[in-house]
Amino acid sequence: MASASLLLPLGSSFAGSLSNYHPITRGRPRRVTAKYLSSEIRMKASQIVGYEDELILIKRRDVIGLALSASSLRINSLNAEAAGLPPQEIPRLCDDTCEKELENVPMVTTESGLQYKDIKVGSGPTPPVGYQVAANYVAMVPSGQVFDSSLEKRQVYIFRVGSGQVVKGLDEGILSMKVGGKRRLYVPGSLAFPKGLASAPGRPRVAANSPVIFDI
């Protein structure tokens, strides 16, 4: 493809050469023309070969550069693994110590089927229905994989509690919390996402009416 594109301008140069080296004279025009044409063709052919060699050299250089870049990335990745660097972690409201402590916290089950454990009981009032609340949350599937988090967004979620602006289990769970508290909600499928949630890069899919967990 590269050779073909190089031949196009050279062809026009040949046309110019034909007019220059084909004068109307009385000598032996055929021999002169052949001589000059032969010389011109050899020169142009050598230029084409030179261009092709240069292109091949550039292409090889590019390929070698890409290969070296890929190797460098791979080596850096291996060095990071060998160094024992931890993978990027998703921020959570309940760390490993908190998880161990939760094992000894009694589970509360409501009439709707919602379950929760208080990680920390707040010292403020409980929010009345319709009041605006500001809360951090980490939403997970039962396996513990996070599918949404206000901590990653670095912005608390503000909504009117008990007004249907969030899933039913979240509304119910927050209405009985005290300001300043921290709680884990085990939301059954009937109080979660009726239509489910599509997967996102690095995030699991939430099936319709499947149970979810919220740390609030």
Backbone hydrogen bonds, N-H to C=O, Kabsch-Sander energy under -0.5 kcal/mol:
donor,donor_aa,acceptor,acceptor_aa,energy
5,S,1,M,-1.8
6,L,2,A,-1.8
7,L,3,S,-1.8
8,L,4,A,-1.0
10,L,6,L,-1.2
11,G,7,L,-2.1
12,S,8,L,-1.4
13,S,9,P,-1.6
14,F,10,L,-2.2
15,A,11,G,-1.8
16,G,12,S,-1.6
17,S,13,S,-2.1
18,L,14,F,-2.4
19,S,15,A,-1.4
20,N,16,G,-1.8
21,Y,17,S,-2.8
22,H,19,S,-0.5
25,T,23,P,-1.2
32,V,28,R,-2.3
33,T,29,P,-3.3
34,A,30,R,-2.8
35,K,31,R,-2.8
36,Y,32,V,-2.9
37,L,33,T,-3.2
38,S,34,A,-3.0
39,S,35,K,-2.4
40,E,36,Y,-3.1
41,I,37,L,-3.2
42,R,38,S,-2.4
43,M,39,S,-2.4
44,K,40,E,-3.0
45,A,41,I,-3.2
46,S,42,R,-2.4
47,Q,43,M,-2.0
48,I,44,K,-2.7
49,V,45,A,-2.6
50,G,46,S,-2.4
51,Y,47,Q,-3.0
52,E,48,I,-3.0
53,D,49,V,-2.9
54,E,50,G,-2.4
55,L,51,Y,-2.9
56,I,52,E,-3.0
57,L,53,D,-2.5
58,I,54,E,-2.7
59,K,55,L,-3.2
60,R,56,I,-2.9
61,R,57,L,-2.5
62,D,58,I,-2.9
63,V,59,K,-2.7
64,I,60,R,-2.9
65,G,61,R,-2.6
66,L,62,D,-2.6
67,A,63,V,-2.6
68,L,64,I,-2.7
69,S,65,G,-2.4
70,A,66,L,-2.7
71,S,67,A,-2.5
72,S,68,L,-2.5
73,L,69,S,-2.5
74,R,70,A,-2.4
75,I,71,S,-2.8
76,N,72,S,-2.7
77,S,73,L,-2.4
78,L,74,R,-2.6
79,N,75,I,-2.8
80,A,76,N,-2.3
81,E,77,S,-2.2
82,A,78,L,-2.9
83,A,79,N,-2.1
84,G,81,E,-1.1
85,L,80,A,-2.1
99,E,95,D,-2.3
100,K,96,D,-1.8
101,E,97,T,-2.0
102,L,98,C,-2.1
103,E,99,E,-0.8
103,E,100,K,-0.6
104,N,101,E,-1.3
105,V,102,L,-1.2
108,V,116,Y,-2.5
110,T,114,L,-3.0
113,G,110,T,-1.4
115,Q,186,Y,-1.9
116,Y,108,V,-2.1
117,K,184,R,-2.1
119,I,117,K,-0.7
119,I,182,K,-1.6
120,K,182,K,-2.5
123,S,179,V,-0.9
124,G,179,V,-2.3
130,G,161,V,-3.3
131,Y,128,P,-1.9
133,V,159,F,-2.8
135,A,157,Y,-2.4
138,V,215,D,-1.8
139,A,148,D,-2.9
140,M,213,I,-3.1
141,V,145,Q,-2.2
144,G,141,V,-2.8
147,F,139,A,-2.5
148,D,139,A,-1.3
150,S,137,Y,-2.3
151,L,137,Y,-0.7
153,K,149,S,-1.0
154,R,150,S,-1.0
155,Q,150,S,-1.7
157,Y,135,A,-2.9
158,I,156,V,-0.5
159,F,133,V,-1.9
161,V,131,Y,-2.2
161,V,159,F,-0.8
163,S,160,R,-1.3
165,Q,160,R,-0.6
169,G,191,L,-2.5
170,L,167,V,-0.6
171,D,167,V,-2.1
172,E,168,K,-2.7
173,G,169,G,-2.2
174,I,170,L,-2.0
175,L,171,D,-1.8
176,S,172,E,-0.8
177,M,174,I,-1.5
179,V,125,P,-1.9
181,G,178,K,-2.2
182,K,120,K,-3.1
184,R,117,K,-2.9
185,L,183,R,-0.5
185,L,214,F,-3.7
186,Y,115,Q,-3.6
187,V,185,L,-0.8
187,V,212,V,-2.3
191,L,188,P,-1.9
192,A,189,G,-1.2
193,F,210,S,-0.5
196,G,193,F,-0.7
197,L,206,V,-2.9
200,A,203,R,-0.9
203,R,200,A,-3.0
206,V,197,L,-2.3
207,A,205,R,-0.6
209,N,193,F,-2.7
210,S,207,A,-1.5
212,V,187,V,-2.0
213,I,140,M,-2.8
214,F,185,L,-2.3
215,D,138,V,-2.3
216,I,183,R,-3.2
216,I,214,F,-0.6
